[in-house]
Amino acid sequence: MENVKNNSNETTSSSSNSFVDPLSFKLLVSCPSALSPSQVSASFSAGYDRVPHPDTNLENTISQIWEQRAQKNNSLFNGNKFRYGGFELQNEGGTDHEPQLCLHLGLTDYRTFVGTNLSPMWEKFLVLSEDDPVRCQHTSSPLGNGAVVETIDKKIIVLQRSNNVGEFPGHFVFPGGHPEPQEIGISSHQHGKESINKEVSREMFDSIVREVVEEIGVPASSLSIPAFIGISRRDLNVRPAAFFFIRCNLDSKEVQKFYSNAQDGYESTQLYALSMAELESMTSRMPGCHRGGFALYKSMVEAAKVT
C-alpha cells in the first residue's frame, strides 16, 4: 500500500446543479502511514498568495461584504492566515525512503476569506480546472486544521458545535482551528529570513496541539506528537483543512472532566467520546471537511491493519 496518496480526483458524490452539498468533500492528499513532523515541510512564499480576480466588480465585492459584516459586528477582527496553495510529494509509494510532503503556503486574511470563500458569490471566484490550486487561485482558502484525538481507552473525541457559532451550528466536529502566522511573528512576507520555512512547518504541528488544549481542556503533556494524515477540502466554499492524528494518555472519563474547564468551551456545547462505529454513524452531521477528516483517519486505521 502506498504511504502517501494524491487524491486529486477523489470526492464524495455531490450535486450536479448549482446546489453544493455541505457534507461533500474532496481529499486533496491522504497519508495513511501518518507523517511525523520531520516528514512535513513548508514552502512559504508570495507565489502562493491569492491572485486577484480579473473581474473588477467581483473583486470589489470583497470589501463591500466585509464592510457590511463589520457594521453588524463591532468585534469583527481581520487577522492574517496561512493560505493553502498546494503541495509537493517526494518518495510517493517508495520503499527506500520515507515519504516527504511539502506544503505550499501563502498569506491571506480573514477579510478576504469572508469576501471570497464565504461570499454568496463564492463559485464565481473559481476557475474551471482539474488542478486544485489553479481552480482556487482567486479564493482566500486559509488552511484550517483538525485533530482526530484517540484516548487511552480507544475512544475518539468529537465536539458538538454551539448554536451561536456562524458556521454549521449544532454540527459535530473534531477539535481544530487554524495555524496562526502571528504566533511566529509573521505579518507579511519577509525576505532574507532563511529559517522561516522551518518555523512555518513547526507552526503546522504546534497549532493543532494548541487547538486541542484550548477546545478540550486537556494538558499538552497528555498528548502525543501529532501525525499528519492529509488534507480534506469541503466542496461548499472550497475550504481546506489539514488533519492530524493525536494520542491522548487520558481515558475518556478524564477527558470529559477537563472539558468542563476548556478555554474555548463556548464554541461547543458537548464533548463525545466515541468508538469508530459510533463516530461513523455521526458523520452525516459533520461538515464536509470534517467528514473528510474521518475518511483520512479511517484510511490510516486500515493501513495499520495491513502492516
Secondary structure, 3 states (H helix, E strand, C coil): CCCCECCCCCECCCCCCCCCCCCCEEEEEEEEEEECHHHEEEEECHHHCCCCCCCHHHHHHHHHHHHHHHHHCCCCCCCEEEEEEEEEEECCCCCCCCCEEEEEEEEEEHHHHHHCCCCCCHHHHCCCCCCHHHHCCCCCCECEEEEEEECCCCCEEEEEECCCCCCCCCCEECCEECCCHHHHCCCCCCCCCCCHHHHHHHHHHHHHHHHHHHHHCCCHHHECCCEEEEEEEECHHHEEEEEEEEEECCCHHHHHHHHCCCCCHHHEEEEEEECHHHHHHHHHHCCHHHHHHHHHHHHHHHHHHHC
